[in-house]
Amino acid sequence: MTLILHPILQQSFATIDDEIGPHHFSADQYAVVRRVIHSTADFEFQHLLHFSPGVIPQATAALAQGKPIVTDVNMVTVGIQSVVRQTFHNPVITAVDAGQSPAPGQTRTASGMLQCFQDYPDAIYVIGNAPTALIALCQQIQRSAQQLALVIGVPVGFIGVIEAKTALAQLSIPQIRIEGRKGGSPAAAAIVNALLTLAWQQRGQQA
């Protein structure tokens, strides 16, 4: 099955291409950057997105293998479900719904993220909203020998966001993150959808 881009999406991509002009991204990186800009109408993301070395081949391989995708909140889950259904049918788990009663001082999203880390140790983790979930995940990764497939760390806001992204940056794991305060569920979903599309296109080329 071929993924068909709506004509409006194609026109939007063409507009973004014209406005960005020459850039330093690889073709695969640019596919991610362009999706994020399309979802947010914010060209600053071209300067804020960070890709760890080799992360896109690692991410597309994990998606093609059907690895679970763990999101922090339902907005990210809803944003990726359509493309997941059209491609590899990866299981999608929402951390905020997965945890037990949080400990005192702990958010539901952080509690759920820790539970998901135990249940899905080789999953793809996507944090688009809750910095507490990203901080909890980073702390657990530091204590564990488990190797996650990928972390997409793009929470948005003012409290704990910079600290969460700094904690992720210090880990030697495959990651895509957005520097600074910006990010959010639309950006997180856009990154996943771009990676799913790349993985599906690569599968078609190999067939």
TAJOMO-V975295 format. One record per residue. N is the residue number from 1. RES is the residue in one small letter. PHI is phi in whole degrees, 0 to 359 (none if undefined). PSI is psi in whole degrees, -180 to 180 (* if undefined). Layout:
N_RES_PHI_PSI / N_RES_PHI_PSI
//
This chain:
1_m_none_136 / 2_t_262_135 / 3_l_284_124 / 4_i_258_125 / 5_l_273_130 / 6_h_299_144 / 7_p_306_-36 / 8_i_294_-39 / 9_l_296_-43 / 10_q_298_-41 / 11_q_295_-39 / 12_s_296_-44 / 13_f_300_-41 / 14_a_297_-39 / 15_t_296_-43 / 16_i_297_-44 / 17_d_302_-44 / 18_d_296_-40 / 19_e_285_-35 / 20_i_284_-44 / 21_g_69_-150 / 22_p_300_143 / 23_h_210_172 / 24_h_260_0 / 25_f_284_150 / 26_s_292_168 / 27_a_300_-42 / 28_d_289_-41 / 29_q_298_-41 / 30_y_294_-33 / 31_a_300_-37 / 32_v_288_-48 / 33_v_302_-45 / 34_r_296_-40 / 35_r_298_-42 / 36_v_294_-44 / 37_i_297_-40 / 38_h_298_-39 / 39_s_284_-20 / 40_t_241_-16 / 41_a_56_32 / 42_d_235_107 / 43_f_286_-11 / 44_e_296_-22 / 45_f_297_-22 / 46_q_296_-22 / 47_h_262_-12 / 48_l_256_-22 / 49_l_287_134 / 50_h_235_132 / 51_f_245_125 / 52_s_290_156 / 53_p_303_130 / 54_g_72_12 / 55_v_290_-34 / 56_i_291_-46 / 57_p_301_-37 / 58_q_295_-42 / 59_a_292_-47 / 60_t_294_-35 / 61_a_295_-43 / 62_a_296_-41 / 63_l_295_-43 / 64_a_296_-27 / 65_q_280_-4 / 66_g_80_23 / 67_k_301_145 / 68_p_297_151 / 69_i_246_119 / 70_v_257_120 / 71_t_255_160 / 72_d_278_-39 / 73_v_224_165 / 74_n_295_-30 / 75_m_299_-38 / 76_v_290_-44 / 77_t_303_-49 / 78_v_298_-38 / 79_g_291_-20 / 80_i_251_-12 / 81_q_300_-39 / 82_s_297_-45 / 83_v_288_-36 / 84_v_302_-45 / 85_r_294_-30 / 86_q_278_-11 / 87_t_240_-100 / 88_f_258_-1 / 89_h_56_38 / 90_n_300_140 / 91_p_299_137 / 92_v_240_124 / 93_i_240_135 / 94_t_257_118 / 95_a_297_-38 / 96_v_298_-22 / 97_d_261_-2 / 98_a_260_-17 / 99_g_272_166 / 100_q_276_-172 / 101_s_300_126 / 102_p_293_151 / 103_a_292_162 / 104_p_305_131 / 105_g_83_1 / 106_q_252_139 / 107_t_280_160 / 108_r_298_-36 / 109_t_291_-41 / 110_a_296_-44 / 111_s_300_-45 / 112_g_295_-36 / 113_m_296_-40 / 114_l_294_-38 / 115_q_295_-42 / 116_c_296_-36 / 117_f_300_-37 / 118_q_287_-38 / 119_d_278_-29 / 120_y_227_71 / 121_p_291_-18 / 122_d_245_25 / 123_a_277_175 / 124_i_262_124 / 125_y_252_130 / 126_v_232_114 / 127_i_243_110 / 128_g_246_-5 / 129_n_225_-45 / 130_a_255_104 / 131_p_298_-29 / 132_t_297_-35 / 133_a_292_-39 / 134_l_291_-41 / 135_i_298_-46 / 136_a_299_-41 / 137_l_295_-44 / 138_c_297_-41 / 139_q_296_-39 / 140_q_290_-37 / 141_i_298_-40 / 142_q_298_-31 / 143_r_272_-9 / 144_s_241_157 / 145_a_266_0 / 146_q_291_143 / 147_q_248_109 / 148_l_287_155 / 149_a_290_-39 / 150_l_188_146 / 151_v_236_125 / 152_i_256_107 / 153_g_249_96 / 154_v_224_43 / 155_p_295_158 / 156_v_238_150 / 157_g_137_-162 / 158_f_241_-29 / 159_i_255_116 / 160_g_80_-3 / 161_v_289_-49 / 162_i_298_-42 / 163_e_297_-41 / 164_a_295_-44 / 165_k_291_-33 / 166_t_295_-41 / 167_a_298_-41 / 168_l_294_-42 / 169_a_300_-26 / 170_q_277_-6 / 171_l_264_140 / 172_s_269_68 / 173_i_228_155 / 174_p_302_128 / 175_q_205_150 / 176_i_233_128 / 177_r_220_161 / 178_i_248_121 / 179_e_288_156 / 180_g_80_-162 / 181_r_279_-20 / 182_k_283_162 / 183_g_154_-135 / 184_g_114_168 / 185_s_299_-43 / 186_p_300_-40 / 187_a_293_-41 / 188_a_298_-47 / 189_a_296_-39 / 190_a_298_-41 / 191_i_297_-47 / 192_v_298_-45 / 193_n_295_-37 / 194_a_295_-42 / 195_l_293_-41 / 196_l_299_-43 / 197_t_296_-44 / 198_l_299_-45 / 199_a_297_-40 / 200_w_292_-40 / 201_q_296_-41 / 202_q_295_-38 / 203_r_297_-41 / 204_g_295_-36 / 205_q_291_-29 / 206_q_275_-16 / 207_a_289_*
//
